Amino acid sequence: MSGPEQPVGAGNWGVARAVAWRSMHTYLRRPDLIVPSLVFPLVFLASFAGGLSALGSVPGFDFPAGYTAFQFVFVLTQSALFSGLFTGFTVAVDFESGFARRLMLAAGNRRGIVLGYALVALSRAVITLTVVTSVALLAGMRITGDGVDMFGLYGLALLLVLVGYGWSAGVAFRFRSIQAGPLMQTPVFLILFLAPVYVPLSLLKGWIHAVASVNPATAFLGAGRGLISGVHEHTALAFACALALIVVFGLWTLSGLRAAERST
Amino acid sequence: MSAPITAQIWALAKRSTLKTLRQPFQMFPIVFFPLILLAVNASGLRSATLLRGFPTHSYISFAIAVAFIQGAMFSLINTGTNLAEDIESGFFNRLALTPMRRLALIAGLLVGVAALGALQSGVYILIGLLFGAHLDAGAAGALVVIVLGSLAATGFGAIGCATALKTGSGEAVQGMFPLFFVFIFLSSSNLPRNLLKTGWFHTIANWNPISYLIEAFRSLFIFGWDAAALERGFAVALGILLVGLGFVVLTLRGRLQRT
């Protein structure tokens, strides 16, 4: 007699696909989820690229692709990180509703749950980044980098989705409540805005220059702006930082999953 | 025989103010969130003062106006959430069954909001001055800033009340916040209107009433006494209050009928 059979789809990928399908199905059918995730990046793009375009004339500001492209990279970075963060919210909501606990009891391999939500984060990000990029191009954004540079830019953005997801999922698995939402998004929001958002690092003065100089978000923005303009800056550093953060937050998420397992 | 209406309003105003002051998680966003954004923007956008046509060399004096608007918008969230909690917990219904006048039910809340609006405006002025902002209109200007801040907070608070009365849900009130933040983003919050170079953005900022509210606060900090800017700012704040009160009257009627 053979050992107990594993249920169909109980492996990592089977569980991941089921989680991803369900969450994306919910996301696409609920305007209260999809609309804010698309509207907020567009509002940032409109208000920063449109409202602050005069900053492109500040002495010392020299960005070959123009101010819209300069701000587009910030919006792309923010959208990527927040696509990951919002998926952490989904994890927390699924715990509050009791769905995640049932899922943990049913799943043959619980790491598949983590993987499934990661697929959700990436899928959501693809939708958001496509919309934001289309609007930016329609608004006249210039790209002076080549195809390989753009591949690098979107590759970096997808890594940042996983960074945002890793952080927020770790929090969500530990707290298992949407009340931990501010804990997920406030640090990311602060780190993003303590980087050179409006002007290059060289034009920042005082304490914010000191903070931005050691902020990993500065490397992400610098690399993204370098890739979109074709004048590379800190590209390798940004990819190294993103990969290191994925490893760290991956461990953070898996230990969070174990904490959730113990409480289930 | 019921207490006079002023006593009813006073009792509810006191309750509303204490309820907010006793909850640090409600005070934190009101006080610190606008100041953190001010610190970040004042440092990050300092180079904007190098633009030809920028009205001052101190970006913090220019940007501090936005803190008053953000604070007023937090009043919307806090007031609306508190009222929605009272509706959800049944407190509002029990209150409505007492001989208390209908006017006092909401007026008490709004008087509390006005007091908190004045308090938070005073805090923003003090911290702004400590970090290098210059209030050109002097001590009298500070009083006008506090009055305008209180009026704006009351106006936004009335909109929060109307939303809570209509929906009875704190979550729905919280959902209003990003919507109002869009109004700040699409205004002259970061640059003066003469430096908004993108045509469509300039048009939206011209039509956006929040631009005029911001410019009224800003005028006191960087120009001194500018009657036209103050008239427009007070008109916008009063307009928001009247619209908010109109919605409160309509939604209160519906809520009390359901009760």
Interface residues (C-beta under 8 A of the other chain):
Chain A: D32 P36 F40 V43 F44 A46 S47 A49 G50 G51 L52 S53 A54 L55 S57 V58 P59 G60 F61 L190 F193 L194 P196 V197 Y198 V199 L203 L204 K205 G206 W207 I208
Chain B: I36 L37 V40 S43 G44 L45 R46 S47 A48 L50 L51 G175 P178 V182 F185 L186 S189 N190 L191 L195 L196 K197 T198 W200 F201 A205
